[in-house]
Amino acid sequence: MDKMFNVGEIVNTHGIRGEVKVYRISDFKDRFEVGKDLYLVQKNKPVQKVVIRSQRLHKGFILLKFEGYSDLNDVEGLKGAHLQISEEQQTELPKDEYYYHEIIGCAVYTTIEEPVGDVKEILSPGANDVFVVINKEGKEYLIPNIKSVVKSIDVNDKKIVIDPMEGLLD
């Protein structure tokens, strides 16, 4: 099967009519529209395709009901399962926007070709994302993804070029 990407996690059941409470991991709300396909991924069980029958928001979570799951007994064993999409289901992004999985693993260099390290994680603390970059010695740098610092991102070559502001790499 293609690469799969998490878009949500089933954290609990809701009521007795077969709804599940989902923590949404995706920024794309349309992934959870009625009629959309998702893949149910559970430990030690085969991946299972499910179709969304109904969807509604409830206290910051999405409540989903899947076709063929009509009551609490049908969904009780789904707690902790991940909801995923295939690579083909990913939304085309505008120019100069990237999925996290495309950025993580990229090598970071300064504008004068000095290696900084590799992106290990991306934090989203507020106004802009922050790349967590770790060098070969294990030193960690926090690189803000802002135009004045990040000069280019090439996900095909897995390379990011930065112009570090004073003190950023100390």
One Martini backbone bead per residue (centre of mass of N, CA, C, O) as a GRO file, in nm:
protein
  170
    1MET     BB    1   0.102   0.033   0.013
    2ASP     BB    2   0.097   0.334   0.051
    3LYS     BB    3   0.149   0.598   0.199
    4MET     BB    4   0.071   0.701   0.533
    5PHE     BB    5  -0.148   0.947   0.709
    6ASN     BB    6  -0.219   1.118   0.977
    7VAL     BB    7  -0.553   1.276   1.090
    8GLY     BB    8  -0.630   1.083   1.343
    9GLU     BB    9  -0.779   1.001   1.673
   10ILE     BB   10  -0.929   0.766   1.865
   11VAL     BB   11  -1.043   0.838   2.205
   12ASN     BB   12  -1.358   0.757   2.176
   13THR     BB   13  -1.670   0.720   2.255
   14HIS     BB   14  -2.026   0.817   2.161
   15GLY     BB   15  -2.253   0.684   2.289
   16ILE     BB   16  -2.488   0.430   2.125
   17ARG     BB   17  -2.463   0.497   1.783
   18GLY     BB   18  -2.142   0.478   1.679
   19GLU     BB   19  -1.966   0.697   1.788
   20VAL     BB   20  -1.662   0.892   1.753
   21LYS     BB   21  -1.384   1.038   1.910
   22VAL     BB   22  -1.182   1.292   1.746
   23TYR     BB   23  -0.849   1.373   1.701
   24ARG     BB   24  -0.724   1.625   1.516
   25ILE     BB   25  -0.425   1.648   1.290
   26SER     BB   26  -0.550   1.808   1.067
   27ASP     BB   27  -0.595   2.111   0.875
   28PHE     BB   28  -0.811   1.945   0.703
   29LYS     BB   29  -1.151   1.936   0.732
   30ASP     BB   30  -1.239   1.777   0.461
   31ARG     BB   31  -1.149   1.485   0.557
   32PHE     BB   32  -1.446   1.475   0.736
   33GLU     BB   33  -1.645   1.425   0.524
   34VAL     BB   34  -1.908   1.306   0.393
   35GLY     BB   35  -1.790   1.010   0.210
   36LYS     BB   36  -1.519   0.974   0.311
   37ASP     BB   37  -1.210   0.819   0.317
   38LEU     BB   38  -1.063   0.597   0.555
   39TYR     BB   39  -0.805   0.462   0.771
   40LEU     BB   40  -0.789   0.194   0.991
   41VAL     BB   41  -0.541   0.187   1.259
   42GLN     BB   42  -0.429  -0.108   1.426
   43LYS     BB   43  -0.302  -0.309   1.636
   44ASN     BB   44  -0.283  -0.624   1.503
   45LYS     BB   45  -0.438  -0.510   1.241
   46PRO     BB   46  -0.588  -0.462   0.968
   47VAL     BB   47  -0.642  -0.247   0.738
   48GLN     BB   48  -0.933  -0.022   0.729
   49LYS     BB   49  -1.191   0.081   0.545
   50VAL     BB   50  -1.372   0.394   0.579
   51VAL     BB   51  -1.695   0.562   0.591
   52ILE     BB   52  -1.842   0.861   0.619
   53ARG     BB   53  -2.170   0.933   0.754
   54SER     BB   54  -2.092   1.130   0.999
   55GLN     BB   55  -2.055   1.482   1.123
   56ARG     BB   56  -1.933   1.653   1.426
   57LEU     BB   57  -1.905   1.892   1.664
   58HIS     BB   58  -1.741   1.844   2.007
   59LYS     BB   59  -1.552   1.994   2.220
   60GLY     BB   60  -1.302   1.997   1.992
   61PHE     BB   61  -1.426   1.758   1.847
   62ILE     BB   62  -1.489   1.480   1.640
   63LEU     BB   63  -1.783   1.326   1.530
   64LEU     BB   64  -1.804   0.991   1.412
   65LYS     BB   65  -1.963   0.799   1.150
   66PHE     BB   66  -1.975   0.477   1.016
   67GLU     BB   67  -2.021   0.265   0.788
   68GLY     BB   68  -2.146  -0.024   0.963
   69TYR     BB   69  -2.169   0.155   1.239
   70SER     BB   70  -2.443   0.146   1.482
   71ASP     BB   71  -2.293   0.085   1.763
   72LEU     BB   72  -2.110   0.055   2.044
   73ASN     BB   73  -2.003  -0.235   1.981
   74ASP     BB   74  -1.860  -0.154   1.703
   75VAL     BB   75  -1.656   0.085   1.855
   76GLU     BB   76  -1.510  -0.001   2.121
   77GLY     BB   77  -1.230  -0.115   1.970
   78LEU     BB   78  -1.122   0.188   1.854
   79LYS     BB   79  -0.955   0.279   2.066
   80GLY     BB   80  -0.651   0.430   1.945
   81ALA     BB   81  -0.702   0.466   1.667
   82HIS     BB   82  -0.605   0.544   1.343
   83LEU     BB   83  -0.643   0.800   1.102
   84GLN     BB   84  -0.600   0.763   0.749
   85ILE     BB   85  -0.419   0.848   0.456
   86SER     BB   86  -0.325   0.858   0.145
   87GLU     BB   87  -0.119   1.004  -0.073
   88GLU     BB   88  -0.350   1.059  -0.288
   89GLN     BB   89  -0.532   1.229  -0.065
   90GLN     BB   90  -0.369   1.459  -0.081
   91THR     BB   91  -0.337   1.788  -0.081
   92GLU     BB   92  -0.276   2.040  -0.276
   93LEU     BB   93  -0.032   2.275  -0.254
   94PRO     BB   94   0.085   2.561  -0.247
   95LYS     BB   95   0.324   2.746  -0.318
   96ASP     BB   96   0.554   2.717  -0.058
   97GLU     BB   97   0.414   2.456   0.057
   98TYR     BB   98   0.428   2.207   0.329
   99TYR     BB   99   0.472   1.915   0.460
  100TYR     BB  100   0.615   1.791   0.731
  101HIS     BB  101   0.728   1.523   0.597
  102GLU     BB  102   0.905   1.697   0.392
  103ILE     BB  103   1.092   1.846   0.610
  104ILE     BB  104   1.159   1.611   0.753
  105GLY     BB  105   1.514   1.547   0.698
  106CYS     BB  106   1.629   1.797   0.624
  107ALA     BB  107   1.894   1.979   0.526
  108VAL     BB  108   2.088   2.238   0.683
  109TYR     BB  109   2.195   2.556   0.550
  110THR     BB  110   2.379   2.805   0.479
  111THR     BB  111   2.450   3.052   0.246
  112ILE     BB  112   2.769   2.931   0.285
  113GLU     BB  113   2.736   2.600   0.315
  114GLU     BB  114   2.688   2.544   0.609
  115PRO     BB  115   2.629   2.301   0.822
  116VAL     BB  116   2.373   2.240   1.072
  117GLY     BB  117   2.149   2.008   0.998
  118ASP     BB  118   1.855   1.829   1.092
  119VAL     BB  119   1.523   1.783   1.065
  120LYS     BB  120   1.320   1.643   1.339
  121GLU     BB  121   1.112   1.888   1.390
  122ILE     BB  122   0.786   2.059   1.439
  123LEU     BB  123   0.681   2.362   1.560
  124SER     BB  124   0.355   2.530   1.686
  125PRO     BB  125   0.345   2.815   1.882
  126GLY     BB  126   0.219   3.018   1.638
  127ALA     BB  127   0.287   3.230   1.389
  128ASN     BB  128   0.525   3.013   1.353
  129ASP     BB  129   0.727   2.785   1.262
  130VAL     BB  130   0.964   2.540   1.408
  131PHE     BB  131   1.277   2.417   1.354
  132VAL     BB  132   1.428   2.118   1.456
  133VAL     BB  133   1.782   2.115   1.478
  134ILE     BB  134   2.034   1.856   1.435
  135ASN     BB  135   2.347   1.777   1.486
  136LYS     BB  136   2.608   1.549   1.502
  137GLU     BB  137   2.653   1.634   1.823
  138GLY     BB  138   2.338   1.713   1.928
  139LYS     BB  139   2.276   1.992   1.862
  140GLU     BB  140   2.023   2.240   1.913
  141TYR     BB  141   1.801   2.412   1.686
  142LEU     BB  142   1.591   2.705   1.646
  143ILE     BB  143   1.406   2.758   1.343
  144PRO     BB  144   1.246   3.003   1.201
  145ASN     BB  145   0.971   3.021   0.967
  146ILE     BB  146   1.109   3.284   0.806
  147LYS     BB  147   1.205   3.486   0.549
  148SER     BB  148   1.468   3.607   0.694
  149VAL     BB  149   1.582   3.300   0.724
  150VAL     BB  150   1.427   3.132   0.511
  151LYS     BB  151   1.528   3.100   0.173
  152SER     BB  152   1.506   2.773   0.119
  153ILE     BB  153   1.304   2.497  -0.020
  154ASP     BB  154   1.396   2.145  -0.102
  155VAL     BB  155   1.228   1.848  -0.107
  156ASN     BB  156   1.377   1.684  -0.326
  157ASP     BB  157   1.679   1.748  -0.191
  158LYS     BB  158   1.659   1.796   0.117
  159LYS     BB  159   1.684   2.135   0.134
  160ILE     BB  160   1.791   2.404   0.354
  161VAL     BB  161   1.815   2.763   0.351
  162ILE     BB  162   1.992   2.990   0.569
  163ASP     BB  163   1.983   3.317   0.745
  164PRO     BB  164   2.127   3.379   1.023
  165MET     BB  165   2.077   3.531   1.291
  166GLU     BB  166   2.197   3.665   1.549
  167GLY     BB  167   2.253   3.381   1.769
  168LEU     BB  168   2.110   3.121   1.646
  169LEU     BB  169   2.402   2.932   1.642
  170ASP     BB  170   2.512   2.940   1.958
   0.00000   0.00000   0.00000
